[in-house]
Amino acid sequence: MIRVQYFARYREALGLDGEQFAWDAGLQRLDDVRQRLLARGGIWALLGEAGLMCARNQELCALDEPLEDGDEIAFFPTVTGG
């Protein structure tokens, strides 16, 4: 099982805190999960933004991060301050 969390404006736009995916061989990298979400179309296109940030098991990572069954991943927008 892969647990996916959405934060900040992604959570607001999607209307979801998170969801789970059954583990399968097609989920080798974090980007594989993102691509499945993007394929849903519509509002899910926001996960294709250039400023998308992600984490695996609560550590920042890149989209090419390998996944394992039981991982928790998170997607969140870049946060800017001023």
C-alpha positions in Angstrom: 0.0 0.0 0.0 1.2 3.5 -0.8 -0.3 6.3 1.2 -0.5 9.7 -0.6 -0.9 13.0 1.3 -1.9 16.4 -0.2 -1.0 19.6 1.5 -1.8 23.4 1.3 -3.6 24.5 -1.8 -3.4 21.1 -3.4 -5.5 19.7 -0.5 -7.9 22.6 -0.9 -8.2 22.3 -4.7 -8.6 18.5 -4.7 -10.9 18.3 -1.7 -8.7 15.5 -0.2 -6.3 15.1 2.6 -5.0 12.0 1.1 -5.7 8.5 -0.3 -4.1 5.1 -0.7 -3.0 3.0 -3.7 -2.6 -0.7 -3.6 1.0 -1.6 -4.3 1.8 -2.9 -7.7 4.9 -3.3 -9.9 4.0 -0.1 -11.9 4.8 2.1 -8.9 8.6 2.1 -9.0 9.2 5.8 -8.6 7.3 8.7 -6.9 6.6 10.1 -10.4 4.7 6.9 -11.3 2.1 7.8 -8.7 2.0 11.4 -9.9 1.5 10.2 -13.5 -1.5 8.1 -12.4 -3.0 11.1 -10.6 -2.4 13.4 -13.6 -4.2 10.8 -15.9 -7.4 11.6 -14.0 -7.5 14.9 -15.8 -9.3 18.0 -14.8 -8.1 19.6 -11.5 -5.5 16.9 -11.1 -3.4 18.8 -13.7 -2.2 21.0 -10.8 0.2 18.2 -9.8 2.0 18.9 -13.1 3.1 22.3 -11.9 6.8 23.1 -12.2 6.9 24.2 -8.5 5.6 20.8 -7.2 7.5 19.6 -4.1 7.3 16.0 -2.8 8.4 13.9 0.1 8.8 10.2 0.8 8.4 9.0 4.3 8.5 12.6 5.5 11.8 13.5 3.8 12.0 15.9 0.8 12.9 14.1 -2.4 12.8 14.3 -6.2 10.2 12.7 -8.4 12.7 10.0 -9.4 12.7 8.7 -5.8 12.2 4.9 -5.7 9.2 3.6 -3.9 8.6 0.5 -1.8 5.4 -1.0 -0.5 4.3 0.8 2.7 5.8 4.2 1.8 4.0 7.4 2.5 4.4 10.2 -0.1 3.3 13.8 0.0 2.7 16.4 -2.6 2.8 20.1 -1.8 3.3 23.4 -3.6 6.4 25.5 -3.2 6.0 27.9 -0.2 7.3 31.4 -0.5 7.6 33.9 2.3 8.2 37.6 2.5 
